[in-house]
Amino acid sequence: MNDGQLKESSIILTCQNDDSVLIKPNSFQRTKDWHEKRRGSWTASQMKALMSCGQSGARISWNEKAKIYQFGKTALKYIYENAMERKTGRYIDLGEGTQKMKYGTKIEPIIFKRVKKKLKEFGKLKEVGYKEYPNFKTAGVSSDGIIYKGENPVATLEIKACTNWATHYDRTFELMDEKGIDFWQTQSQMLAWAVDTCYYAVAEPPHNINDFLYYKGDIMDLSDNFIQECKVTIQKIKASPIHQSALMERIMIGDVTINKWLKNGGDIKEILYATIEDFKHQEKSI
């Protein structure tokens, strides 16, 4: 933490108006096809759950191999969730989600528009859909945008629209490390797109989210109102090879566990423990 000061890497976006083309909600995401591609897969928004550890594991650094094998209860539940989606062939449709989620989806085009203008010097920002990991089809991410230079992706974009000052504090005044609420999400996005940079845009909460959430017209009509009330910061986050390696190994352990369970049935918790022992044995034999 840095005594109430914004991170040095953050940029405060101005509230100046511009004549940019209006950006509509991302048509690549939250469609039926998007849900189907994500079904039973390890997704960026849930990577924090997969990387949870038990009490003993919490005290170990990710520099140590032992931490990878310290799966917490939250991680086990996420493995079970993916296992059941694969077994039943269906995902649980939560609709538009909570009020906070609906607000974030609704306001995202305004933030995207401002971020696109601010980051244009780094390349062209484009909306994207679901992206599988290279050579790993049961894991993927849905970034809010990708910055391209020519045909090559060079950075990911993650947008967060805060609905209270507590989450804004977590996202702007706390260091972006492995304990951060969005750390594993941003690391997994960079890993999937094979880039080393993520631009992390965080918007302040408005006085009343309902003013935007229940607006019946084009949300871009409220763009000036939102920007005048809610500052947006952008933090440049770099990829962490140590954490990304740990993330990939956890994904592989989870995937092997699910495949064993689908094939033979049994107690998925015991199968996870047995799979962990197999990975430990493979590590020793290398």
KATA-V791579 format. One line per field, one symbol per residue. ss: DSSP state (H for helix, E for strand, C for the rest). burial: + if it has 9 or more other C-alpha atoms within 8 Angstrom, else -. A space follows every 50 residues. Layout:
ss: ???
burial: ???
This chain:
ss: CCCCCCCCCEEEECCCCCCCCCCCCCCCCCCHHHHHHHCCCEEHHHHHHH CCECHHHHCCCCCCHHHHHCECHHHHHHHHHHHHHHHHCCCCCCCCCCHH HHHHHHHHHHHHHHHHHHCHHHCEEECCCCEEECCEEEEEECCCEEEEEC CEEEEEEEEEECCCHHHHHHHHCCCCCCCCCCHHHHHHHHHHHCCCEEEE EEECCCCCCHHHHCCCCCHHHHHHHHHHHCCEEEEEEECCHHHHHHHHHH HHHHHHHHHHHHHHCCCHHHHHHHHHHHHHHHHHHC
burial: ------+--+--+---------+----++----++--+++++++-+++++ ++++--++-+-+----++-+++++++-+++++++++----+--------- ++++++++++++++++--++--+++-+++++++----++++++++++++- --+++++++++++-+-++++++++-+---+-++++++++++++-++++++ ++++++--+--++-+---++-+++-++--++++++++-+---++-++-++ +-++++++-+++-----+--++--++--+-------
